[in-house]
Amino acid sequence: MELLRLSLFAIFLGLTTRSFAAPSPSQTLSAASPSFTYNSTTFLLNGEPYQIIGGQMDPQRIPPAYWRDRLSKARAMGLNTIFSYVYWNLLEPVQGTWTGDEEANNIASYFQIAQEEGLNVVLRPGPYICGEREWGGFPAWLAEVPGMLVRSNNVPFLSAAKSYIEHLASDISDLQITRGGPILMIQVENEYGSFGAEHNYTSALRDILRANFETVLYTNDGGVDWTLEGGQVHTVLAEIDGDPTSGFNSRGLYITDPTELGPLLDGEYYTWAPDQWGSNNPHNTTVGNPDDVEQFVKDINYVLGNSSASISLYMFHGGTNFGFGNGALWQNRTTVFTTSYDYGAPLDESGRTTDLYFTLRSAFQKYVQNGSIPDVPANLPRTSIPEFTLQPSTSLFDILGNKSTSKFPLTMEALGQAYGFTLYEHTSNTSINGNVQPGDRARDRVLVYVNSIRQGIIDSQYQHPLNVSVALKPGDKLQLLVENLGRVDYYSRGNPYRNYLQDPYKGILGNVTLGDKVIEHWDMYPLPLEDLGGVDTLPGKNSSTVKSGIPPIFYHGSFWIDAAAPSNNTALLDTFLAIPNGLKGNVWVNNFNLGRYWYVGPQQSLYLPGTVVRSGEWNKVVVLELEPGVRDGQMVAEGLAEREWANNPDFDCEHCI
């Protein structure tokens, strides 16, 4: 089998080897200038052959204080290049407001540290990046720009994308290889061929990038005919992802424009897969799957065994979808990615090396120049936090902020809100009953209340969610609490389902009906929960009043870490915070939103970085429990030294599919 693969590899190289000098602005510089170019078969770094041994790691999923640790471990695994998405929605959360100088979004600093650790960089700026991120990295405000059509040759979109790329370039252009920095290549869009074939759009993006950067550009697409043909861009190096055997073959067959040909790169070689919420969705891991690990090693040897081909692992280190950062898929239901983006990667969510790390390190070592790579730092132990009590504080419905009124419901975006929850209230002036239909569909999880008593939940995570019927009398208040579970981040033109990349709206879109009657006149309260506003200091509730069916409640508690414990190393304070008697909600520590938890799993604990923990003082924990009283036992929290993964039934929809 290996001999056959190597023979095919030689054939594929023959198909892609053409007399072609890659266009590169760096070629106009003096011979002494640093450069990254390529010929028909080989990448060239300062004129010398360069084989990319890469791995994906995105700075905005990692606490900035840990960037150096993670990058040094990448180098110690044998990597010489880091591939990184950057997230537009975090860099420009409000149109015209750029946050690139904030620590968590300081991409320039991340790339500088990479260079200091002996790593080069491949930048993947999108503007669309997929990555199981909220709306594929797009900022929510795009949805309210008139005439907007994302990922298209659309004037409003290209205008916004141009502004984004220009801002990014102003932050990082001096870090290009041509100026002595680590950035070797920049990707045009991201797997666009899976989405469309509008070449005037991708050509326009190419031109925007070339106007702002001077390094090599490339595209990255799935290794089949229609994705490669749809994603190719004239004068831009075409590369593949996924299985390298079929992908390299396909590139040789379907990319025929000589300006798009050059050395082979598998730009996303998948080391496993991301986790999704659900009772039947176990944690993705290579542990206990030796055949998969063996295939990883075979594929690495297949690619790197020929010095003309390169590879990048997706992911080397996944990190965390902190806060409301996760994305979703639409598969005739909403399939939601977890807070953890562990991805079964060689470096786990907390930055500790795994067995897979050392297996792949051994595979890479023989291809590393001079066979020399740094020693691997020993894993630091994580801390444990003894169980502590969480006291009920106040109801979410008791801290409603600014109210908007409208005859018909407005979407979350129309209310100026990007993430979190929105409460819609209607006071009935007549008797009416029937099933609740919240707009065109549930977007995404709708908790239905009458006079603050929960009647049921309409959950789009199921293809057939429950029907919730209510009966209103004059004066009764119908309340719909809508949770944005994450905008769709990926759509393929081969998908039979609706393209929700072009329909990202959350909250309620359309009319609410009871039976066949349209309900008019709504009060609407955006609840982005960007700042908790001191809910932990509000008067508490008696635990005996917490009963199933009441609105969401904030709980609060605190834990103490001895000042002497961390020895000035915050990684020793890393832990996994669990809410063992909670059902579903979000957790904040010291006002930092760790993310979502949900009893159904597979994730049963949230990564709490030591950078968030304050030693020598009380650390404040706030939990928003969406369904208080459903699970038995006092609400408590604890810090675990090891992650917990498990799946459990969904109490709200046990027989839903």
GUSE-900414 format. One record per residue: x negated, y, z of N, C-alpha, C in turn. Coordinates in steps of 0.1 Angstrom, whole numbers, plus 5000, padded with zeros to 4 digits. Example, Ala and Ser with C-alpha at 12.3 -4.5 7.8 and 13.67 -1.06 7.14 Angstrom:
REM residues 2
486849435078487749555078486849675078/487249785071486349895071487150005079/
//
This chain:
REM residues 657
499249885000500050005000499150135000/498150135008497250245009496550274996/496050164989495350174976496350234966/497550184966498550234957498850384959/498950424972499150564975497950654970/496750604972495550684968495550694953/495950584946495950594932496950694927/498150694933499150784929498650934932/497950944944497451074947496551134937/495651044931494751084921495551134908/496651054905497451094894498151224896/498651254908499251374911498351494910/497051474915496151574913495851614899/495851504891495651524876496751604870/497951584875499151654870499051804874/498451834885498451974890497152044887/496151974882494852044880494852104866/494852234866494852314853493852424854/493452464842492452574842493252704845/493152744858493952854863493252924874/493053054872492453134883493553194891/493753164903494853224911494753374912/495953444910495853584911495753624926/494753704929494553744943493953884943/494553974950493954114951492554104957/492254004965490953994971489853974961/490153934949489153904939488554044934/489254154936488754284932487754344942/487654274953486754334963485254284960/484354344967482954304964482654164969/481654104964481353964967481053944982/480654054989480454035003481654055012/482754095006484054105013484553975017/485153955029485853835032486953805023/487253685020488253655010488853515012/490053495008490653365007491353354993/490953264985491453254972491653104969/491953064957492052924953491852904939/491352784935491352754921492352644918/492252574908493252474904493452354914/492352334922492452224931492152254946/491552374948490852394962491152534967/491452544980491452674987489952704989/489652834988488352884990488252995000/487552975011487453075022486053135020/485953265017484653325014483753245004/484453194994483853124983483552974986/483852924998483552785001484852715003/484852584999486052505000486652505014/487952515015488552525029489852435028/489852335037490952245038491752285050/493052325048493852365059494252245068/493952245080494452155090495252245100/496552245097497352345104498452295113/499052385120500252345128501052475131/502352455132503352565134503452595149/503452725152503652765166504052915165/505252945170505753075168505653165181/505053275180504753355193505953395200/507053415194508253465201509053365208/508553235208509153125216508253095228/507253175230506253135240505953265249/505853255262505553365270504153425266/504053555263502753605258501553575266/501753565279500553535288500053395285/500753305278500353175275499853155261/499853265253499453255239498053195238/497153245245495753195244495653045248/496353005258496252865263496752775251/497952815245498452725235497552725222/496952845219496152855207494852775209/494252785221493052705224493252555223/494452515227494752375226495052335212/495552425204495652395189494252365183/493252455187491952435182491352315187/491652275200491052155206491652025200/492752035193493351925186492751905172/491952005168491351995155491952085145/492952165148493552255139492552375136/492652415123491852535120492752655116/494052625115494952735110496252715117/496852835121498152835128499152895118/500252835116501352885108502452935118/502853065115503853125124504953195117/506153165121507353245118507253365127/507853475122508153585131509653625129/510253665140511753675140512153825139/512753855128513253995125514254035136/515053955141516153995150515554045163/514353995167513754035179512854165177/512354175165511554295161512354415158/513554395153514454505151515854475155/516054465169517354425174518454525171/518154645169519054755165518454815153/519254845143518754895130518055025133/516755025128515855145129515155145142/515355045151514555045164513554935163/512254965162511254865161510654835174/510454705178509954665191508654595190/507854615179506654535177505554575187/505754685195504754715205505054655219/506254595220506554525232505754395233/505454355245504454245247504954115240/506254085242506753955237506853955221/506754075215506954085201505654145194/504554145202503254195197502554095188/503054085176502553975167501054005164/500654125163499254155161498354095172/498754115184497954055195497853905194/498953845191498953695189497953655179/497953725167497053685157495553715161/495353825168493953855173493453745182/494353695191493953585200493653465192/494453435182494153315173492753325167/492453445162491153455156490053435166/490253495178489253475189489053325193/490053245191490053105194489553025182/489153085172488553015160489652965150/490753025150491852985142492153095131/492453045119493053135109494553125110/495253215102496653225103497353225090/498453155089499353175078500653235083/501053345077502153425082503453385074/504553365081505753325075506853425080/506953545073507753645078509153645074/509553555065510953545060511153645049/512153735050512853775062513753665068/514153565059514853445065513853335069/514053285081513053175085513653045089/514953035090515552915094515152875109/514252775110513652755123514552725135/515852685132516752655142516952775151/516752895146516953025153518253085149/518753165158519953245156519953315143/520953275134521153325120519853325112/518953225115517753215107516853335109/516953395120516053515123516653645119/517753645112518353775108518953845120/518853985121519454055132520954065129/521754065140523154055139523754185132/523054295133523554415128523654415113/522954325106523054305092524554285088/525254215096526654175093527554295091/527154405097528054525096527554625086/526554595078526054685068527054665056/527654775051528554755040527954695027/528654595021528154535009527054435011/526754395024525654305027525854165022/524854105015524853965011523453925013/523253845024521853805027521253705017/519953695017519253605008519753614994/519853734989520353764976519753894970/519853904957519354024950520454134952/520554174964521554264969520954384974/521354504969520654624973520654654988/521754634995521654665010520754565017/520754435012519854345019518354375016/518054395003516654415000516154545006/517054645007516654765014516254745028/517154665035516854635050515554545051/515454455042514254365042513054435039/513054535030511854615027511454695039/512354755046512054825058511454735068/511954625070511454525080510054485076/509754455064508454415060507454525061/507854645057506954765059506554785073/507554775082507254785097506254685101/506554555097505654445101504254465096/504154515083502854535077502054645084/502754745089502154855096501454805109/502054695115501554635127500354545125/500354475113499454355112498554365099/498754465091497954455078496454455080/495954515090494554515093494054385097/494954285099494454155103494454055092/494554105079494354015068492953975066/492653865060491353815058490453915050/491153985041490354085033489854205041/490354215053489854325062489154265075/488754145073488054075085488954015095/490254005092491253935101491453795098/492353725105492653585103493653545093/494453645088495653605080495153565066/495353445062494953385049495953395039/497253365042498353355033499553405039/500553445030501853485035502853415026/503853365033504953285026506053385021/506553365009507653435003508953365006/509853435014511053375019510853245026/511753145026511553025033512452915027/511852815020512652705015513852755007/513652864999514752924992515452834982/514652744976515252644967516352564972/516352534985517452464991518752544991/518552674991519752764993520252814979/519352854970519752914958518652904947/518852974936517952974925517953114919/518153214927518253354922516853414921/516153384910514753424909514453574909/515453654905515253794906515153844921/515853764930515753804944514353764950/513953644947512653604953511453684946/511653714934510653804927510653944933/511753994937511854124944511154114957/511354004965510653994978509153984975/508753904965507253894962506654034960/507354114952506854254950506854334962/507754324971507754394984506554354992/506354224993505154175000503854214994/503754214981502554254974502254404976/503354484977503154624979502654654993/502754555003502354585017501254495022/500954385014499854295018498954265006/497754215009496854184998496254044998/496953955006496453825007497253734997/496853604996497553504988498953484992/499953484983501353444986501653304981/502553244988502953104985504453084988/505052984982506352944985506352804991/507352764999507352635005508752585003/508852464997510252414994510152264996/511352204997511552064998511051994985/510551874987509851804976510751734966/511751794961512651734950512751834939/513351794928513351874916514052014918/515352004923516152124924515652224934/515052174945514552274955513252344950/512452264943511152324938511552424927/512452384918512752474907513452594911/514352584922515052694927514152794935/513152744941512352824950511052884944/510652834932509452884926509553024922/508353094923508253234920507053254911/507253314899506153334890504953414897/503753364895502453414900502253384915/503153304921503053274935502853114937/501853084944501452944946502652864952/503052754945504252674950503752554958/504252534970503952424979505152354983/504952244991506052154995506152135010/507252075014507252025028507851895029/507851825041508351695042507351585039/507851475033507051365030506051405019/504751385022503751435013503651355000/503851225001503751134989504751184978/506051184981507051224971506951374968/506551454978506551594976505451634967/504251584969503151614959503451564945/504051454944504451404931505451494925/506451534932507451624927506851764922/505951814930505351944926504651924912/503951814911503251794898504251774886/505451724889506351704878507251824875/507551904885508652004883508152144884/506952164888506352304887505352304875/505852374865505052374852504452504849/504852614856504252744854502852744859/501852764851500452754856500052854866/500852964866500553074877501053024890/501752914891502252864904501452744909/500552704902499752584905498452604911/498052514920496752524927496652414936/495852424947495652314957497052274963/497052144968498252094974498252124989/499452154994499752185008501052135012/501052045022502352015029502552115040/503352215037503452325046504352305059/505152195059505852155071505852005071/504951945077504951795079505551775093/506751705093507551705105507151595115/506751645127506351545137507451485145/508651545144509851485149511051575145/511851615155513051695151513551765164/514351875162514951945173516151875179/516451915192517551855199518851935197/519951865197521251935196522151895208/522951985213523851955224524851845219/525251755228526251665226526051535234/527251475237527151355245526451235238/526451245225525851135217524651175210/523951285215522751325209521551315219/520851205218519751185228518551275224/517651295234516451375232515551305221/515051395212514151345202512751335207/512151225206510751205211510151085204/508851095203508050985197507750875208/508050905221507750815231508650685229/508050575228508850455226509050425211/508450505202508650495188507250485181/506550375184505150365178505050355163/506150305157506050295142506050435136/506750535142506750665137505450735139/504750715150503450765152502450705143/502550585140501650515130501850575117/503050605113503350675100502750815099/502850885110502151015111500651005107/500050915114498550895112498350855097/499050765092498950725078499050845068/500050935071500351045062499151145063/498651165075497551265077496351215069/496051085070494951025063495151035048/496351015044496751025030496451165024/496851265032496751405027495251455029/494651435040493351495043492251405037/492551275034491551195028491051245015/491851335008491351404996491151545000/489951594999489551735004490351844996/491051804986491851904978493251934984/493651854994494951874999494951915014/495951985018496052045032497352015038/497452035051498751995058498952095070/500152105074500552185086501652105093/501452075106502452005114503552105118/504752055116505952125121506652035131/506552065144505852175151504652115158/503552205159502552165168502952195183/503652305185504152345198505452415195/506652365200507852425197508252545206/508052525219508452635228509852635232/510452745234511852755240512652865233/513952835231514952925227515553005239/514653085245515153155257516353245254/517153265264518353345263519353285253/519853365244520753325234520153305220/518853255220518053255208518253135199/519053035203519152915195520052935183/519852865172520752865161521652745161/522352725149523352615148523452575134/524152465131524452425118525952415116/526452425104527852405102527952275094/528552165100528752035093530151995095/531052095091532452085093532852085108/531852125115531952155129530652235133/530552295144529352375148528452275156/527252255150526252175156525252265162/525052265175524352365182522952315187/521952385185520652345190520452385205/519652315212519552335226518652455229/518552495242517652595246516252545244/515952425248514552365245514352355230/513152395226512752365213511452275213/511552175222510452085225509952015212/510951975204510751915190509951785191/509751735203508951615203507451635198/507051765200505751815194504551755202/503351765196502151715204501951795216/502251925216502152005228503552025233/503851985245505251985249505752135252/507052145256507652275258506852355268/506252295278505552375288504052385285/503652345273502252365268501352255273/501852145278500952035282500751935271/499551885270499251785260499951655262/500251575252501051455252500151345246/500651215247500051105240499951135225/500951195220500951225205499851315202/499651415211498551515209497251445207/496851345216495551275215495551185203/496651125200496651035188496351115175/496951235174496751315162495351385162/494951415174493551465175492551365170/492751245173491751145168491851135153/493151145148493251135133492651255126/492751375132492151495126490651505127/490051445138488651475141487751435129/488051335122487151295111487151385099/488151475099488251565088487851715092/487451725104487051855109485651885105/485352005100483952035096482952015107/481951935103480951895113481451795124/482751765123483251675133483351725147/483151855149483051915162484252005165/484951965176486052045180485952065196/486552165201486352195216486952075224/486452075236487151975246488552025249/489351925252490751955255490851995270/491452105273491652145287492552045294/492252015307493051925314494451985317/495451905317496851955320496851995335/497452115337497652155351498952095356/499052065369500352015374501352125375/502552095372503652185374504152185388/504852285392505252295406506652235408/507052205420508452165423508952275433/510252295432510952385441512052315448/511952305461513052225468514452285465/515352195466516752235463517152355472/517852455466518352565473519752595469/520552655478521952675476522252795467/523252785459523752895451525152935456/525253055460526453105466527353175455/528653155455529453225445529453375448/529253455437529153595439530453675434/530653675421531753745416532253685403/533453715399533953655386533453745375/533253675364532953745351533953845348/535253815351536353905347536454025356/535654025367535654135376534654245373/533754215363532754315360532754355345/534054355340534154395326533754545324/533054565314532554705311533454785302/532854845291533654925282534654845275/535854905274536954845267537254905254/537554825244538054875231539454825229/540254895222541654855220541854855205/542754755200543054755186544254675184/544954695173546254625171545854475168/544754455161544354315158542954305164/542454175167541154155172540054205163/538954255169537754285162536654185164/535854155155534754065157533754115167/532854025172531854065181530954175174/530654155161529754255155530454385153/531754385150532454515149532454595162/532354515173532354575186530954625190/529954605181528554645183527854555192/528254425192527654325201526954215192/525854175197525054065189525253925195/525053915208525053775214525853775227/526053655233526753645245528253615244/529153685251530553645252531353775249/532553755244533553865243534853815248/535553905256536853875262537853955255/538953885250540053945244541253925253/541954035256543154025264544354085257/545554015259546754065254547854055265/548554155267549654155277550954135269/551654025272552853995265554054085269/554854125259556154195263557354115259/557153995257558253905254557953765258/558853675257558653525260558253465246/557153385247556653325235555853205239/555853105231554952985234554552925221/553452835222552952765210551452745212/550852675202549452655202548752785198/547552795205546752915203545852895191/545852985181544952975170544053105170/542753095174541953225176541353265163/542153325154541553375141541553255131/540553265122540553165112540053025117/539253035128538752915135538152955148/537852865157537152895169535652935165/535253055170533853105168533253145181/532753055189532552915186533252825197/533252875209533952805220534852905227/536152875227537152965232537752905245/537552975256538152935269539453025270/540552945270541953015270542453025284/542853145288543453165301544853235300/545653215310546853295311546853335326/546853475328546753535341545553475349/544453455342543153415348543153265352/544153185347544153045350543852975337/542752895336542352835324543352725319/543752745306544752645300544052545292/542852565287542152465279541052535271/540352455264539152505256539252455242/539052555233539052515218537552525214/536952415211535552405209535152365195/534552445187534252415174533052325172/532552275183531452175182532152035179/533452035179534151915174534951945162/534951845153535651865140537151875143/537551805153538951805157539051855172/538951985174539052025188540452015194/540552025207541852015213542752135209/544052105208545052215207545352265221/545452395222545752445235547052525234/548052485241549352545240549652625253/550252745251550552825262551952875261/552552915272553852975273553753105280/554053215274553953355280555353405283/555453475294556553555298556253695297/557253785297556853935297555953965309/554954035306553954075317552753985318/552853855312551753765313550653815305/549453785309548253825302547553695296/547453705283546653595276545253645274/544253565278542853595278542053495271/541353535261540453445253539053485255/538253405262536853425263536053345253/535453425244534753355232533253355234/532653245233531253225235530553215221/529653295218528753285206527753175209/527853055203526952945206525652955197/525653045188524453065179524953065165/524553165158524953175143524253065135/524853025124524352925116522952965110/521952885111520652925106520252855093/521052755088520652685076521852645068/521752675055522752625046522052575033/522452455028521952405016522952415005/522552454993523552454982524052314978/523352214983523852074981524852034992/525152125001526052095012527552125008/528452025011529852045007530552145015/529952185027530652275036530452415033/531252495039531252645037529852705041/529452805033528252875036528352975047/528152945059528253035070527053125072/526053105064524953205064525553345059/526453335050527053455045528353495053/528653425064529753455072529353435087/528553525092527953505105528853555117/530053595114530853665124531253585136/531153645148531453575160532553655167/533053595178534253655185535453605178/536353685173537553645166537653715153/537653635142537853695128539253655123/540053755121541453725117542353745128/543553695127544653715137544753605146/545153635158545453525168546953495167/547253375166548653335165549053235177/550253255181550953155190552053085182/551852955179552852895170552652965156/553853025151553753095139553853245140/553653295153553753445155552353505157/552153615150550853685151550953775163/549953765172549853845184549153975182/549854085185549254215183548954285196/548054385195547654475206546754395216/545454435214544354365222543454465229/543054425241541954495248540754405247/539554455243538454375241537254425249/536554335255535354365264534154285259/533154355253531854295250531154255263/530654135263529854085275528554025270/527654115265526354065260525454005271/525654045283524854005295523354025293/523054145287521654175286521054225299/521854275307521454315321522554275330/522254205341523254155350523754255359/523154375359523754485367523854455382/522954375388523054355402524154265407/524654165398525754085403525454005415/524053985417523753905429523853985442/524154115441524354195453525754225456/526654185446528154205448528654115459/529754165466530354075476530653935471/530253835480530453695476531853645478/532153535472533453465473533253355483/534353315490534253195498534253075489/533352985492533252865484534552785483/535452795493536652725493537652775483/537452905478538252965468537852925454/536752855452536252815439536952685435/537952695427538752585423538752565407/538852445403538952425388539952505382/539652575371540652645363540452795364/539652845374539452985375538453035365/538353175363537453225353535953195357/535053215348533653195351533153275363/532253215371531753285383530253295382/529753405387528253415389527953365403/526953275403526353225416524953295417/524553305430523153355432522553285443/521253275442520353215453518953265451/518053215459516653255458515753145463/514553155458513453065463512153135465/511353085474510053145478508953065473/507953125467506653055463505553125471/504753045478503653085486502653165477/502253285482501353365474499953285471/499653195480498353125478498453015469/499652965466499852845458499252845444/499452955436499052955422497552965419/496753005429495353035427495153125415/495953225413495853325403496053265389/496653145388496953085375498453055375/499153135367500653125367501152995361/500352925353500752795348501052695359/500352715370500652625382502052645388/502652755384504052785388505052735378/504652685367505652635357506452525364/507752525361508652425366509852405356/510752315359511952295351513152315361/513852415359514952445368516252375364/516752295373517952215371519152275380/520352265374521552295381522452165382/522052075391522651945390524151935391/524852025397526252015399526952125390/526252185381526852275371527352195359/528352265352528852205340528352265327/528452395326527952475314527852615318/526752675313526552815316525152865312/524752975318523353035316522753055329/521353065329520553085341519653195339/519553285349518553395349517653385361/516453405360515453415371514753545370/514953625381514353755381514753835369/516053825365516753895354516253845341/515453735340515053685327515953565323/516553575312517553475308516853345302/516853245311516153115307516853045295/518153055295518952995284520152925289/520752845280521952765283521652635289/522552595298522552455302523952395299/524052265298525352195296525152055300/526052005308526051875314525951765304/526551785292526651675282525251635277/524251725279522851695275522651705260/521451665255520451585263519651665273/519551795272518751875281519451895294/518751855305519251865318518551955327/517552025322516752125330516152225321/515952345326515452455318514052495321/513152515311511752545313511752685320/511152695332510952815339509452845339/508952935330507552965330507053035342/505852995347505253065358505153215357/505053265344504953405342506253475347/507353415348508553475353508653465369/507953375374508053355389507053455396/507553505407506753595415506353525428/505053505430504553445442504453545453/504653495465504653585477505853665479/506953635472508253705474509353615470/510553665473511753585470512053605455/512353495448512753495434514253485433/514853575426516353575425516753495413/517753405416518353325406519853355405/520253375392521653395390522153295379/523253235382523853135373525253175370/525553185357526853205352527453065349/528353015358528952885356530352915349/530452865337531652885329532852815334/532752705340533852625345533652585359/533652675368533452645382534452555388/534052465397534952365403535252245396/534752235383535052105375534251995381/532952015384532151915389532151915404/531951805410531951795425530651835431/530751885443529551925451529252065450/528452115460528052255461527152285450/527252405445526252455435524952475441/523952405435522552415440521652425428/520352465430519352465420518152405426/517252345417515952295422514952305410/513652315413512652315403512052175403/511952115390511451985388510051985382/509151905386507851895380507851825366/508851745364509051675351510451715346/510551725332511751745326512751635328/514051665327515051565328515851565314/516051445309516851435297517951325300/519151355296520251255298521451305291/522351215288523651245281524751205290/525851285290527051255298528251295290/529451235294530651275287531051415288/531751465278532251605279533651605286/533651655298534951645306536051725299/535651825290536651905284537251845271/536551745266537051695253536451545252/536851465261536251325262536451245249/537551265242537851185230537751265217/537151385218537051465206535951415198/536051435185534951395175534751505166/
//
